[in-house]
């Protein structure tokens, strides 16, 4: 199974997001990816990635075909190839990008966070795509997301991506249900 570092998943998230939201500037230079990765709003966690960090992430993602390098100008530019490599629909790519950029979220939060990348009809359609990503067979590359147990003080369960390895709270047992319900 593919395992990404925090910088690699952030680079992919930025490439997906900026490809949709700023198509006139896409593919992106390393500098543009650094700026997107280090944004202070709509990012969790907030990073302080350097040019070298982003270039190292791009250099690792290129042989995996997740990032494509384009030339023709004086500066190298990069685009993403997530949908084709992971063999998932564009709706799922939007959800993965939101998870890579903002960390674990509820289905409703993911719907709002991915609004500019894909407009989902309702929360149940988001949940449907998340369930497909969670239930992928081993032949298809295995699950890409997991529904985390509800944390104390949280009203809803959150989804997390698995492309940076197992999520710590994903390994925790689910809360036991009281009898009599």
Secondary structure, DSSP 8 states (H G I E B T S, - for coil): -----HHHHHHHHHHHHHHHH-GGG-SB-HHHHHHHHT-SSS-SS-----HHHHHHHHHHHHTTTSEEEE-SSSS-EEEE-HHHHHT--HHHHHHHHHHHHH-SB-HHHHHHHTTTT---SSHHHHHHHHHHHHT--TTTT--SEEE----TT-SS--EEE-TTS--GGGGS------S--
